[in-house]
Amino acid sequence: LEYKQQWRGGLLMKVNPQYTSQTCSECKHIAVDNRQTQSKFECVKCRYVANADFNAARNILAAGHAVLSAEGGCSKGRPLKQKTSDLREKVA
Ligand SMILES: [Zn+2]
């Protein structure tokens, strides 16, 4: 993930990425049980349900980390069509 690279790059960041995926972005309750599956987040305390990545992103943003907006721009601008056709040629 992009934000891990930024993190290593020396940006001041107090958030442990592991906790951001287990922390409820609504009530800030931290529990392993919040993370039901890889993709789904459900808070055991307030019953907030969200996509796990989305919830983690909200936690990071709440901690004052704004790199994620740049990350979103990257995935949008990716030339997916070209990469797909390259892959097909290799497979064939
Ligand atoms: Zn909660």
PDB file of the backbone (N, CA, C, O) and the ligand in Angstrom, with CONECT records:
HET     ZN  A 101       1
ATOM      1  N   LEU A   1       0.821  -1.209   0.000  1.00  0.00           N
ATOM      2  CA  LEU A   1       0.000   0.000   0.000  1.00  0.00           C
ATOM      3  C   LEU A   1       0.856   1.260   0.000  1.00  0.00           C
ATOM      4  O   LEU A   1       1.943   1.308   0.575  1.00  0.00           O
ATOM      5  N   GLU A   2       0.326   2.268  -0.663  1.00  0.00           N
ATOM      6  CA  GLU A   2       1.078   3.515  -0.811  1.00  0.00           C
ATOM      7  C   GLU A   2       1.433   4.139   0.532  1.00  0.00           C
ATOM      8  O   GLU A   2       2.559   4.594   0.731  1.00  0.00           O
ATOM      9  N   TYR A   3       0.473   4.161   1.450  1.00  0.00           N
ATOM     10  CA  TYR A   3       0.707   4.926   2.663  1.00  0.00           C
ATOM     11  C   TYR A   3       1.803   4.327   3.528  1.00  0.00           C
ATOM     12  O   TYR A   3       2.378   5.017   4.369  1.00  0.00           O
ATOM     13  N   LYS A   4       2.093   3.052   3.328  1.00  0.00           N
ATOM     14  CA  LYS A   4       3.172   2.442   4.076  1.00  0.00           C
ATOM     15  C   LYS A   4       4.522   2.966   3.598  1.00  0.00           C
ATOM     16  O   LYS A   4       5.448   3.139   4.391  1.00  0.00           O
ATOM     17  N   GLN A   5       4.623   3.215   2.307  1.00  0.00           N
ATOM     18  CA  GLN A   5       5.851   3.782   1.779  1.00  0.00           C
ATOM     19  C   GLN A   5       6.054   5.197   2.304  1.00  0.00           C
ATOM     20  O   GLN A   5       7.158   5.578   2.692  1.00  0.00           O
ATOM     21  N   GLN A   6       4.983   5.959   2.311  1.00  0.00           N
ATOM     22  CA  GLN A   6       5.055   7.324   2.829  1.00  0.00           C
ATOM     23  C   GLN A   6       5.468   7.287   4.296  1.00  0.00           C
ATOM     24  O   GLN A   6       6.228   8.127   4.778  1.00  0.00           O
ATOM     25  N   TRP A   7       4.951   6.305   4.968  1.00  0.00           N
ATOM     26  CA  TRP A   7       5.204   6.152   6.382  1.00  0.00           C
ATOM     27  C   TRP A   7       6.688   5.913   6.620  1.00  0.00           C
ATOM     28  O   TRP A   7       7.291   6.540   7.491  1.00  0.00           O
ATOM     29  N   ARG A   8       7.266   5.017   5.855  1.00  0.00           N
ATOM     30  CA  ARG A   8       8.686   4.713   5.969  1.00  0.00           C
ATOM     31  C   ARG A   8       9.543   5.901   5.546  1.00  0.00           C
ATOM     32  O   ARG A   8      10.679   6.064   5.992  1.00  0.00           O
ATOM     33  N   GLY A   9       8.970   6.721   4.675  1.00  0.00           N
ATOM     34  CA  GLY A   9       9.702   7.867   4.162  1.00  0.00           C
ATOM     35  C   GLY A   9       9.934   8.949   5.195  1.00  0.00           C
ATOM     36  O   GLY A   9      10.528   9.980   4.878  1.00  0.00           O
ATOM     37  N   GLY A  10       9.494   8.751   6.394  1.00  0.00           N
ATOM     38  CA  GLY A  10       9.830   9.676   7.456  1.00  0.00           C
ATOM     39  C   GLY A  10       8.720  10.629   7.843  1.00  0.00           C
ATOM     40  O   GLY A  10       8.923  11.520   8.668  1.00  0.00           O
ATOM     41  N   LEU A  11       7.545  10.450   7.253  1.00  0.00           N
ATOM     42  CA  LEU A  11       6.429  11.288   7.682  1.00  0.00           C
ATOM     43  C   LEU A  11       6.061  10.964   9.118  1.00  0.00           C
ATOM     44  O   LEU A  11       6.069   9.806   9.535  1.00  0.00           O
ATOM     45  N   LEU A  12       5.743  11.992   9.854  1.00  0.00           N
ATOM     46  CA  LEU A  12       5.328  11.777  11.230  1.00  0.00           C
ATOM     47  C   LEU A  12       3.982  11.075  11.243  1.00  0.00           C
ATOM     48  O   LEU A  12       2.971  11.617  10.795  1.00  0.00           O
ATOM     49  N   MET A  13       3.992   9.874  11.761  1.00  0.00           N
ATOM     50  CA  MET A  13       2.745   9.118  11.758  1.00  0.00           C
ATOM     51  C   MET A  13       2.658   8.259  13.001  1.00  0.00           C
ATOM     52  O   MET A  13       3.489   7.382  13.233  1.00  0.00           O
ATOM     53  N   LYS A  14       1.644   8.527  13.788  1.00  0.00           N
ATOM     54  CA  LYS A  14       1.508   7.808  15.047  1.00  0.00           C
ATOM     55  C   LYS A  14       0.616   6.582  14.924  1.00  0.00           C
ATOM     56  O   LYS A  14       0.509   5.784  15.855  1.00  0.00           O
ATOM     57  N   VAL A  15      -0.014   6.440  13.785  1.00  0.00           N
ATOM     58  CA  VAL A  15      -0.984   5.369  13.636  1.00  0.00           C
ATOM     59  C   VAL A  15      -0.306   4.076  13.202  1.00  0.00           C
ATOM     60  O   VAL A  15       0.389   4.041  12.186  1.00  0.00           O
ATOM     61  N   ASN A  16      -0.505   3.051  13.950  1.00  0.00           N
ATOM     62  CA  ASN A  16      -0.072   1.727  13.533  1.00  0.00           C
ATOM     63  C   ASN A  16      -1.077   1.195  12.506  1.00  0.00           C
ATOM     64  O   ASN A  16      -2.266   1.089  12.807  1.00  0.00           O
ATOM     65  N   PRO A  17      -0.609   0.858  11.294  1.00  0.00           N
ATOM     66  CA  PRO A  17      -1.536   0.423  10.239  1.00  0.00           C
ATOM     67  C   PRO A  17      -2.388  -0.766  10.649  1.00  0.00           C
ATOM     68  O   PRO A  17      -3.509  -0.932  10.168  1.00  0.00           O
ATOM     69  N   GLN A  18      -1.856  -1.585  11.531  1.00  0.00           N
ATOM     70  CA  GLN A  18      -2.612  -2.731  11.996  1.00  0.00           C
ATOM     71  C   GLN A  18      -3.836  -2.289  12.807  1.00  0.00           C
ATOM     72  O   GLN A  18      -4.920  -2.863  12.698  1.00  0.00           O
ATOM     73  N   TYR A  19      -3.629  -1.268  13.609  1.00  0.00           N
ATOM     74  CA  TYR A  19      -4.738  -0.789  14.435  1.00  0.00           C
ATOM     75  C   TYR A  19      -5.789  -0.059  13.622  1.00  0.00           C
ATOM     76  O   TYR A  19      -6.975  -0.098  13.951  1.00  0.00           O
ATOM     77  N   THR A  20      -5.360   0.607  12.564  1.00  0.00           N
ATOM     78  CA  THR A  20      -6.346   1.342  11.772  1.00  0.00           C
ATOM     79  C   THR A  20      -7.368   0.395  11.165  1.00  0.00           C
ATOM     80  O   THR A  20      -8.503   0.789  10.898  1.00  0.00           O
ATOM     81  N   SER A  21      -6.967  -0.855  10.945  1.00  0.00           N
ATOM     82  CA  SER A  21      -7.903  -1.806  10.359  1.00  0.00           C
ATOM     83  C   SER A  21      -8.786  -2.454  11.413  1.00  0.00           C
ATOM     84  O   SER A  21      -9.763  -3.129  11.089  1.00  0.00           O
ATOM     85  N   GLN A  22      -8.437  -2.246  12.671  1.00  0.00           N
ATOM     86  CA  GLN A  22      -9.217  -2.855  13.755  1.00  0.00           C
ATOM     87  C   GLN A  22      -9.954  -1.816  14.593  1.00  0.00           C
ATOM     88  O   GLN A  22     -10.683  -2.155  15.525  1.00  0.00           O
ATOM     89  N   THR A  23      -9.755  -0.547  14.247  1.00  0.00           N
ATOM     90  CA  THR A  23     -10.364   0.529  15.007  1.00  0.00           C
ATOM     91  C   THR A  23     -11.642   1.011  14.327  1.00  0.00           C
ATOM     92  O   THR A  23     -11.666   1.237  13.117  1.00  0.00           O
ATOM     93  N   CYS A  24     -12.695   1.163  15.114  1.00  0.00           N
ATOM     94  CA  CYS A  24     -13.945   1.687  14.569  1.00  0.00           C
ATOM     95  C   CYS A  24     -13.780   3.179  14.309  1.00  0.00           C
ATOM     96  O   CYS A  24     -13.408   3.943  15.199  1.00  0.00           O
ATOM     97  N   SER A  25     -14.064   3.575  13.077  1.00  0.00           N
ATOM     98  CA  SER A  25     -13.896   4.991  12.747  1.00  0.00           C
ATOM     99  C   SER A  25     -15.062   5.820  13.268  1.00  0.00           C
ATOM    100  O   SER A  25     -15.033   7.048  13.188  1.00  0.00           O
ATOM    101  N   GLU A  26     -16.074   5.170  13.792  1.00  0.00           N
ATOM    102  CA  GLU A  26     -17.206   5.880  14.383  1.00  0.00           C
ATOM    103  C   GLU A  26     -16.990   6.152  15.865  1.00  0.00           C
ATOM    104  O   GLU A  26     -17.076   7.298  16.309  1.00  0.00           O
ATOM    105  N   CYS A  27     -16.707   5.095  16.637  1.00  0.00           N
ATOM    106  CA  CYS A  27     -16.620   5.257  18.096  1.00  0.00           C
ATOM    107  C   CYS A  27     -15.205   5.032  18.627  1.00  0.00           C
ATOM    108  O   CYS A  27     -14.962   5.147  19.829  1.00  0.00           O
ATOM    109  N   LYS A  28     -14.254   4.703  17.707  1.00  0.00           N
ATOM    110  CA  LYS A  28     -12.835   4.518  18.064  1.00  0.00           C
ATOM    111  C   LYS A  28     -12.572   3.296  18.927  1.00  0.00           C
ATOM    112  O   LYS A  28     -11.517   3.183  19.551  1.00  0.00           O
ATOM    113  N   HIS A  29     -13.518   2.399  18.960  1.00  0.00           N
ATOM    114  CA  HIS A  29     -13.322   1.156  19.702  1.00  0.00           C
ATOM    115  C   HIS A  29     -12.352   0.257  18.935  1.00  0.00           C
ATOM    116  O   HIS A  29     -12.529   0.027  17.738  1.00  0.00           O
ATOM    117  N   ILE A  30     -11.331  -0.251  19.624  1.00  0.00           N
ATOM    118  CA  ILE A  30     -10.341  -1.107  18.981  1.00  0.00           C
ATOM    119  C   ILE A  30     -10.531  -2.546  19.421  1.00  0.00           C
ATOM    120  O   ILE A  30     -10.500  -2.848  20.614  1.00  0.00           O
ATOM    121  N   ALA A  31     -10.730  -3.436  18.454  1.00  0.00           N
ATOM    122  CA  ALA A  31     -10.873  -4.848  18.760  1.00  0.00           C
ATOM    123  C   ALA A  31     -10.591  -5.680  17.514  1.00  0.00           C
ATOM    124  O   ALA A  31     -10.970  -5.316  16.401  1.00  0.00           O
ATOM    125  N   VAL A  32      -9.917  -6.802  17.733  1.00  0.00           N
ATOM    126  CA  VAL A  32      -9.662  -7.701  16.609  1.00  0.00           C
ATOM    127  C   VAL A  32     -10.980  -8.209  16.036  1.00  0.00           C
ATOM    128  O   VAL A  32     -11.102  -8.448  14.835  1.00  0.00           O
ATOM    129  N   ASP A  33     -11.955  -8.366  16.910  1.00  0.00           N
ATOM    130  CA  ASP A  33     -13.261  -8.876  16.485  1.00  0.00           C
ATOM    131  C   ASP A  33     -13.999  -7.906  15.566  1.00  0.00           C
ATOM    132  O   ASP A  33     -14.954  -8.294  14.893  1.00  0.00           O
ATOM    133  N   ASN A  34     -13.570  -6.670  15.534  1.00  0.00           N
ATOM    134  CA  ASN A  34     -14.195  -5.712  14.621  1.00  0.00           C
ATOM    135  C   ASN A  34     -13.988  -6.126  13.160  1.00  0.00           C
ATOM    136  O   ASN A  34     -14.800  -5.832  12.282  1.00  0.00           O
ATOM    137  N   ARG A  35     -12.894  -6.803  12.945  1.00  0.00           N
ATOM    138  CA  ARG A  35     -12.536  -7.182  11.586  1.00  0.00           C
ATOM    139  C   ARG A  35     -13.024  -8.615  11.337  1.00  0.00           C
ATOM    140  O   ARG A  35     -12.301  -9.583  11.572  1.00  0.00           O
ATOM    141  N   GLN A  36     -14.252  -8.725  10.863  1.00  0.00           N
ATOM    142  CA  GLN A  36     -14.867 -10.037  10.661  1.00  0.00           C
ATOM    143  C   GLN A  36     -14.195 -10.803   9.522  1.00  0.00           C
ATOM    144  O   GLN A  36     -13.832 -11.970   9.675  1.00  0.00           O
ATOM    145  N   THR A  37     -14.035 -10.143   8.392  1.00  0.00           N
ATOM    146  CA  THR A  37     -13.362 -10.763   7.252  1.00  0.00           C
ATOM    147  C   THR A  37     -12.345  -9.783   6.689  1.00  0.00           C
ATOM    148  O   THR A  37     -12.190  -8.670   7.192  1.00  0.00           O
ATOM    149  N   GLN A  38     -11.661 -10.209   5.645  1.00  0.00           N
ATOM    150  CA  GLN A  38     -10.651  -9.364   5.031  1.00  0.00           C
ATOM    151  C   GLN A  38     -11.242  -8.055   4.518  1.00  0.00           C
ATOM    152  O   GLN A  38     -10.589  -7.012   4.564  1.00  0.00           O
ATOM    153  N   SER A  39     -12.476  -8.114   4.031  1.00  0.00           N
ATOM    154  CA  SER A  39     -13.037  -6.941   3.359  1.00  0.00           C
ATOM    155  C   SER A  39     -14.100  -6.230   4.178  1.00  0.00           C
ATOM    156  O   SER A  39     -14.481  -5.103   3.862  1.00  0.00           O
ATOM    157  N   LYS A  40     -14.586  -6.888   5.238  1.00  0.00           N
ATOM    158  CA  LYS A  40     -15.698  -6.293   5.970  1.00  0.00           C
ATOM    159  C   LYS A  40     -15.304  -5.882   7.383  1.00  0.00           C
ATOM    160  O   LYS A  40     -14.625  -6.614   8.103  1.00  0.00           O
ATOM    161  N   PHE A  41     -15.749  -4.699   7.750  1.00  0.00           N
ATOM    162  CA  PHE A  41     -15.540  -4.210   9.107  1.00  0.00           C
ATOM    163  C   PHE A  41     -16.888  -4.064   9.794  1.00  0.00           C
ATOM    164  O   PHE A  41     -17.821  -3.477   9.247  1.00  0.00           O
ATOM    165  N   GLU A  42     -16.974  -4.616  11.022  1.00  0.00           N
ATOM    166  CA  GLU A  42     -18.191  -4.419  11.795  1.00  0.00           C
ATOM    167  C   GLU A  42     -17.814  -4.213  13.251  1.00  0.00           C
ATOM    168  O   GLU A  42     -17.232  -5.094  13.885  1.00  0.00           O
ATOM    169  N   CYS A  43     -18.147  -3.044  13.774  1.00  0.00           N
ATOM    170  CA  CYS A  43     -17.783  -2.711  15.143  1.00  0.00           C
ATOM    171  C   CYS A  43     -18.620  -3.537  16.118  1.00  0.00           C
ATOM    172  O   CYS A  43     -19.845  -3.595  16.016  1.00  0.00           O
ATOM    173  N   VAL A  44     -17.927  -4.179  17.071  1.00  0.00           N
ATOM    174  CA  VAL A  44     -18.634  -5.002  18.056  1.00  0.00           C
ATOM    175  C   VAL A  44     -19.324  -4.133  19.107  1.00  0.00           C
ATOM    176  O   VAL A  44     -20.182  -4.606  19.853  1.00  0.00           O
ATOM    177  N   LYS A  45     -18.940  -2.864  19.156  1.00  0.00           N
ATOM    178  CA  LYS A  45     -19.485  -1.986  20.179  1.00  0.00           C
ATOM    179  C   LYS A  45     -20.691  -1.192  19.671  1.00  0.00           C
ATOM    180  O   LYS A  45     -21.764  -1.230  20.272  1.00  0.00           O
ATOM    181  N   CYS A  46     -20.503  -0.466  18.549  1.00  0.00           N
ATOM    182  CA  CYS A  46     -21.580   0.409  18.077  1.00  0.00           C
ATOM    183  C   CYS A  46     -22.270  -0.141  16.831  1.00  0.00           C
ATOM    184  O   CYS A  46     -23.218   0.463  16.328  1.00  0.00           O
ATOM    185  N   ARG A  47     -21.793  -1.296  16.329  1.00  0.00           N
ATOM    186  CA  ARG A  47     -22.414  -1.963  15.175  1.00  0.00           C
ATOM    187  C   ARG A  47     -22.256  -1.197  13.875  1.00  0.00           C
ATOM    188  O   ARG A  47     -23.026  -1.385  12.933  1.00  0.00           O
ATOM    189  N   TYR A  48     -21.265  -0.345  13.831  1.00  0.00           N
ATOM    190  CA  TYR A  48     -20.966   0.354  12.583  1.00  0.00           C
ATOM    191  C   TYR A  48     -20.406  -0.645  11.572  1.00  0.00           C
ATOM    192  O   TYR A  48     -19.480  -1.394  11.884  1.00  0.00           O
ATOM    193  N   VAL A  49     -20.962  -0.656  10.370  1.00  0.00           N
ATOM    194  CA  VAL A  49     -20.525  -1.581   9.331  1.00  0.00           C
ATOM    195  C   VAL A  49     -19.979  -0.800   8.140  1.00  0.00           C
ATOM    196  O   VAL A  49     -20.583   0.172   7.688  1.00  0.00           O
ATOM    197  N   ALA A  50     -18.831  -1.239   7.644  1.00  0.00           N
ATOM    198  CA  ALA A  50     -18.239  -0.557   6.494  1.00  0.00           C
ATOM    199  C   ALA A  50     -17.265  -1.486   5.794  1.00  0.00           C
ATOM    200  O   ALA A  50     -16.870  -2.525   6.323  1.00  0.00           O
ATOM    201  N   ASN A  51     -16.892  -1.085   4.599  1.00  0.00           N
ATOM    202  CA  ASN A  51     -15.793  -1.760   3.919  1.00  0.00           C
ATOM    203  C   ASN A  51     -14.531  -1.591   4.772  1.00  0.00           C
ATOM    204  O   ASN A  51     -14.249  -0.494   5.254  1.00  0.00           O
ATOM    205  N   ALA A  52     -13.776  -2.673   4.956  1.00  0.00           N
ATOM    206  CA  ALA A  52     -12.633  -2.637   5.870  1.00  0.00           C
ATOM    207  C   ALA A  52     -11.594  -1.596   5.448  1.00  0.00           C
ATOM    208  O   ALA A  52     -11.024  -0.907   6.294  1.00  0.00           O
ATOM    209  N   ASP A  53     -11.355  -1.486   4.166  1.00  0.00           N
ATOM    210  CA  ASP A  53     -10.385  -0.504   3.688  1.00  0.00           C
ATOM    211  C   ASP A  53     -10.889   0.913   3.925  1.00  0.00           C
ATOM    212  O   ASP A  53     -10.125   1.805   4.295  1.00  0.00           O
ATOM    213  N   PHE A  54     -12.181   1.105   3.708  1.00  0.00           N
ATOM    214  CA  PHE A  54     -12.775   2.419   3.888  1.00  0.00           C
ATOM    215  C   PHE A  54     -12.693   2.837   5.349  1.00  0.00           C
ATOM    216  O   PHE A  54     -12.375   3.984   5.661  1.00  0.00           O
ATOM    217  N   ASN A  55     -12.979   1.905   6.230  1.00  0.00           N
ATOM    218  CA  ASN A  55     -12.909   2.207   7.656  1.00  0.00           C
ATOM    219  C   ASN A  55     -11.480   2.560   8.067  1.00  0.00           C
ATOM    220  O   ASN A  55     -11.257   3.516   8.810  1.00  0.00           O
ATOM    221  N   ALA A  56     -10.515   1.780   7.577  1.00  0.00           N
ATOM    222  CA  ALA A  56      -9.113   2.056   7.900  1.00  0.00           C
ATOM    223  C   ALA A  56      -8.694   3.412   7.354  1.00  0.00           C
ATOM    224  O   ALA A  56      -7.955   4.155   7.999  1.00  0.00           O
ATOM    225  N   ALA A  57      -9.175   3.721   6.163  1.00  0.00           N
ATOM    226  CA  ALA A  57      -8.833   5.008   5.553  1.00  0.00           C
ATOM    227  C   ALA A  57      -9.369   6.165   6.384  1.00  0.00           C
ATOM    228  O   ALA A  57      -8.702   7.186   6.552  1.00  0.00           O
ATOM    229  N   ARG A  58     -10.566   5.994   6.895  1.00  0.00           N
ATOM    230  CA  ARG A  58     -11.150   7.042   7.737  1.00  0.00           C
ATOM    231  C   ARG A  58     -10.326   7.238   9.011  1.00  0.00           C
ATOM    232  O   ARG A  58     -10.157   8.365   9.478  1.00  0.00           O
ATOM    233  N   ASN A  59      -9.819   6.148   9.566  1.00  0.00           N
ATOM    234  CA  ASN A  59      -9.004   6.254  10.771  1.00  0.00           C
ATOM    235  C   ASN A  59      -7.700   6.996  10.491  1.00  0.00           C
ATOM    236  O   ASN A  59      -7.256   7.825  11.284  1.00  0.00           O
ATOM    237  N   ILE A  60      -7.105   6.683   9.358  1.00  0.00           N
ATOM    238  CA  ILE A  60      -5.841   7.330   9.009  1.00  0.00           C
ATOM    239  C   ILE A  60      -6.069   8.819   8.765  1.00  0.00           C
ATOM    240  O   ILE A  60      -5.287   9.661   9.207  1.00  0.00           O
ATOM    241  N   LEU A  61      -7.134   9.123   8.068  1.00  0.00           N
ATOM    242  CA  LEU A  61      -7.452  10.525   7.810  1.00  0.00           C
ATOM    243  C   LEU A  61      -7.748  11.258   9.112  1.00  0.00           C
ATOM    244  O   LEU A  61      -7.359  12.411   9.296  1.00  0.00           O
ATOM    245  N   ALA A  62      -8.437  10.574   9.999  1.00  0.00           N
ATOM    246  CA  ALA A  62      -8.780  11.190  11.278  1.00  0.00           C
ATOM    247  C   ALA A  62      -7.525  11.481  12.086  1.00  0.00           C
ATOM    248  O   ALA A  62      -7.518  12.388  12.919  1.00  0.00           O
ATOM    249  N   ALA A  63      -6.479  10.728  11.849  1.00  0.00           N
ATOM    250  CA  ALA A  63      -5.226  10.944  12.561  1.00  0.00           C
ATOM    251  C   ALA A  63      -4.387  12.030  11.903  1.00  0.00           C
ATOM    252  O   ALA A  63      -3.236  12.256  12.277  1.00  0.00           O
ATOM    253  N   GLY A  64      -4.966  12.682  10.939  1.00  0.00           N
ATOM    254  CA  GLY A  64      -4.265  13.797  10.318  1.00  0.00           C
ATOM    255  C   GLY A  64      -3.357  13.388   9.186  1.00  0.00           C
ATOM    256  O   GLY A  64      -2.412  14.101   8.849  1.00  0.00           O
ATOM    257  N   HIS A  65      -3.640  12.250   8.600  1.00  0.00           N
ATOM    258  CA  HIS A  65      -2.801  11.742   7.531  1.00  0.00           C
ATOM    259  C   HIS A  65      -3.534  11.893   6.212  1.00  0.00           C
ATOM    260  O   HIS A  65      -4.531  11.208   5.983  1.00  0.00           O
ATOM    261  N   ALA A  66      -3.069  12.765   5.348  1.00  0.00           N
ATOM    262  CA  ALA A  66      -3.841  13.120   4.162  1.00  0.00           C
ATOM    263  C   ALA A  66      -3.288  12.508   2.880  1.00  0.00           C
ATOM    264  O   ALA A  66      -3.672  12.912   1.783  1.00  0.00           O
ATOM    265  N   VAL A  67      -2.400  11.550   3.011  1.00  0.00           N
ATOM    266  CA  VAL A  67      -1.760  10.973   1.834  1.00  0.00           C
ATOM    267  C   VAL A  67      -2.745  10.147   1.014  1.00  0.00           C
ATOM    268  O   VAL A  67      -2.557   9.935  -0.184  1.00  0.00           O
ATOM    269  N   LEU A  68      -3.793   9.688   1.682  1.00  0.00           N
ATOM    270  CA  LEU A  68      -4.715   8.776   1.030  1.00  0.00           C
ATOM    271  C   LEU A  68      -5.408   9.363  -0.193  1.00  0.00           C
ATOM    272  O   LEU A  68      -5.743   8.627  -1.121  1.00  0.00           O
ATOM    273  N   SER A  69      -5.623  10.648  -0.210  1.00  0.00           N
ATOM    274  CA  SER A  69      -6.250  11.266  -1.367  1.00  0.00           C
ATOM    275  C   SER A  69      -5.356  11.105  -2.592  1.00  0.00           C
ATOM    276  O   SER A  69      -5.848  10.920  -3.705  1.00  0.00           O
ATOM    277  N   ALA A  70      -4.065  11.173  -2.389  1.00  0.00           N
ATOM    278  CA  ALA A  70      -3.137  10.973  -3.494  1.00  0.00           C
ATOM    279  C   ALA A  70      -3.196   9.526  -3.976  1.00  0.00           C
ATOM    280  O   ALA A  70      -3.081   9.253  -5.170  1.00  0.00           O
ATOM    281  N   GLU A  71      -3.373   8.624  -3.049  1.00  0.00           N
ATOM    282  CA  GLU A  71      -3.461   7.212  -3.389  1.00  0.00           C
ATOM    283  C   GLU A  71      -4.676   6.945  -4.272  1.00  0.00           C
ATOM    284  O   GLU A  71      -4.592   6.210  -5.256  1.00  0.00           O
ATOM    285  N   GLY A  72      -5.793   7.541  -3.914  1.00  0.00           N
ATOM    286  CA  GLY A  72      -7.004   7.380  -4.702  1.00  0.00           C
ATOM    287  C   GLY A  72      -6.822   7.886  -6.126  1.00  0.00           C
ATOM    288  O   GLY A  72      -7.319   7.282  -7.076  1.00  0.00           O
ATOM    289  N   GLY A  73      -6.108   8.996  -6.267  1.00  0.00           N
ATOM    290  CA  GLY A  73      -5.864   9.544  -7.602  1.00  0.00           C
ATOM    291  C   GLY A  73      -5.036   8.613  -8.452  1.00  0.00           C
ATOM    292  O   GLY A  73      -5.224   8.536  -9.666  1.00  0.00           O
ATOM    293  N   CYS A  74      -4.117   7.903  -7.816  1.00  0.00           N
ATOM    294  CA  CYS A  74      -3.249   6.980  -8.545  1.00  0.00           C
ATOM    295  C   CYS A  74      -4.041   5.853  -9.188  1.00  0.00           C
ATOM    296  O   CYS A  74      -3.870   5.566 -10.373  1.00  0.00           O
ATOM    297  N   SER A  75      -4.895   5.222  -8.421  1.00  0.00           N
ATOM    298  CA  SER A  75      -5.608   4.061  -8.934  1.00  0.00           C
ATOM    299  C   SER A  75      -6.585   4.460 -10.032  1.00  0.00           C
ATOM    300  O   SER A  75      -6.887   3.663 -10.920  1.00  0.00           O
ATOM    301  N   LYS A  76      -7.076   5.691  -9.972  1.00  0.00           N
ATOM    302  CA  LYS A  76      -7.990   6.146 -11.014  1.00  0.00           C
ATOM    303  C   LYS A  76      -7.252   6.347 -12.332  1.00  0.00           C
ATOM    304  O   LYS A  76      -7.780   6.052 -13.404  1.00  0.00           O
ATOM    305  N   GLY A  77      -6.029   6.850 -12.239  1.00  0.00           N
ATOM    306  CA  GLY A  77      -5.300   7.217 -13.455  1.00  0.00           C
ATOM    307  C   GLY A  77      -4.532   6.071 -14.080  1.00  0.00           C
ATOM    308  O   GLY A  77      -3.840   6.258 -15.080  1.00  0.00           O
ATOM    309  N   ARG A  78      -4.646   4.900 -13.506  1.00  0.00           N
ATOM    310  CA  ARG A  78      -3.876   3.765 -13.997  1.00  0.00           C
ATOM    311  C   ARG A  78      -4.374   3.302 -15.367  1.00  0.00           C
ATOM    312  O   ARG A  78      -5.581   3.148 -15.552  1.00  0.00           O
ATOM    313  N   PRO A  79      -3.493   3.079 -16.315  1.00  0.00           N
ATOM    314  CA  PRO A  79      -3.911   2.615 -17.649  1.00  0.00           C
ATOM    315  C   PRO A  79      -4.249   1.141 -17.646  1.00  0.00           C
ATOM    316  O   PRO A  79      -3.452   0.312 -18.085  1.00  0.00           O
ATOM    317  N   LEU A  80      -5.432   0.815 -17.152  1.00  0.00           N
ATOM    318  CA  LEU A  80      -5.828  -0.579 -16.965  1.00  0.00           C
ATOM    319  C   LEU A  80      -5.930  -1.342 -18.273  1.00  0.00           C
ATOM    320  O   LEU A  80      -5.548  -2.509 -18.359  1.00  0.00           O
ATOM    321  N   LYS A  81      -6.454  -0.663 -19.299  1.00  0.00           N
ATOM    322  CA  LYS A  81      -6.670  -1.344 -20.575  1.00  0.00           C
ATOM    323  C   LYS A  81      -5.368  -1.884 -21.146  1.00  0.00           C
ATOM    324  O   LYS A  81      -5.297  -3.019 -21.616  1.00  0.00           O
ATOM    325  N   GLN A  82      -4.349  -1.051 -21.095  1.00  0.00           N
ATOM    326  CA  GLN A  82      -3.067  -1.447 -21.659  1.00  0.00           C
ATOM    327  C   GLN A  82      -2.504  -2.660 -20.919  1.00  0.00           C
ATOM    328  O   GLN A  82      -2.024  -3.610 -21.538  1.00  0.00           O
ATOM    329  N   LYS A  83      -2.568  -2.616 -19.593  1.00  0.00           N
ATOM    330  CA  LYS A  83      -2.008  -3.703 -18.806  1.00  0.00           C
ATOM    331  C   LYS A  83      -2.745  -5.012 -19.075  1.00  0.00           C
ATOM    332  O   LYS A  83      -2.127  -6.074 -19.154  1.00  0.00           O
ATOM    333  N   THR A  84      -4.052  -4.933 -19.214  1.00  0.00           N
ATOM    334  CA  THR A  84      -4.844  -6.139 -19.456  1.00  0.00           C
ATOM    335  C   THR A  84      -4.449  -6.779 -20.782  1.00  0.00           C
ATOM    336  O   THR A  84      -4.305  -7.999 -20.863  1.00  0.00           O
ATOM    337  N   SER A  85      -4.275  -5.975 -21.809  1.00  0.00           N
ATOM    338  CA  SER A  85      -3.953  -6.546 -23.112  1.00  0.00           C
ATOM    339  C   SER A  85      -2.534  -7.135 -23.094  1.00  0.00           C
ATOM    340  O   SER A  85      -2.268  -8.145 -23.746  1.00  0.00           O
ATOM    341  N   ASP A  86      -1.646  -6.506 -22.356  1.00  0.00           N
ATOM    342  CA  ASP A  86      -0.295  -7.056 -22.231  1.00  0.00           C
ATOM    343  C   ASP A  86      -0.339  -8.441 -21.606  1.00  0.00           C
ATOM    344  O   ASP A  86       0.337  -9.362 -22.063  1.00  0.00           O
ATOM    345  N   LEU A  87      -1.141  -8.578 -20.559  1.00  0.00           N
ATOM    346  CA  LEU A  87      -1.247  -9.837 -19.867  1.00  0.00           C
ATOM    347  C   LEU A  87      -1.796 -10.928 -20.774  1.00  0.00           C
ATOM    348  O   LEU A  87      -1.328 -12.067 -20.766  1.00  0.00           O
ATOM    349  N   ARG A  88      -2.808 -10.548 -21.559  1.00  0.00           N
ATOM    350  CA  ARG A  88      -3.423 -11.542 -22.439  1.00  0.00           C
ATOM    351  C   ARG A  88      -2.427 -12.071 -23.447  1.00  0.00           C
ATOM    352  O   ARG A  88      -2.412 -13.264 -23.750  1.00  0.00           O
ATOM    353  N   GLU A  89      -1.602 -11.194 -23.962  1.00  0.00           N
ATOM    354  CA  GLU A  89      -0.623 -11.639 -24.942  1.00  0.00           C
ATOM    355  C   GLU A  89       0.354 -12.638 -24.315  1.00  0.00           C
ATOM    356  O   GLU A  89       0.749 -13.619 -24.945  1.00  0.00           O
ATOM    357  N   LYS A  90       0.728 -12.373 -23.084  1.00  0.00           N
ATOM    358  CA  LYS A  90       1.678 -13.269 -22.425  1.00  0.00           C
ATOM    359  C   LYS A  90       1.046 -14.626 -22.130  1.00  0.00           C
ATOM    360  O   LYS A  90       1.687 -15.665 -22.285  1.00  0.00           O
ATOM    361  N   VAL A  91      -0.193 -14.609 -21.711  1.00  0.00           N
ATOM    362  CA  VAL A  91      -0.890 -15.853 -21.401  1.00  0.00           C
ATOM    363  C   VAL A  91      -1.076 -16.698 -22.659  1.00  0.00           C
ATOM    364  O   VAL A  91      -0.881 -17.913 -22.650  1.00  0.00           O
ATOM    365  N   ALA A  92      -1.457 -16.021 -23.738  1.00  0.00           N
ATOM    366  CA  ALA A  92      -1.671 -16.743 -25.001  1.00  0.00           C
ATOM    367  C   ALA A  92      -0.328 -17.221 -25.528  1.00  0.00           C
ATOM    368  O   ALA A  92      -0.268 -17.853 -26.582  1.00  0.00           O
TER     369      ALA A  92
HETATM  370 ZN    ZN A 101     -17.896   1.515  16.833  1.00  0.00          ZN2+
END
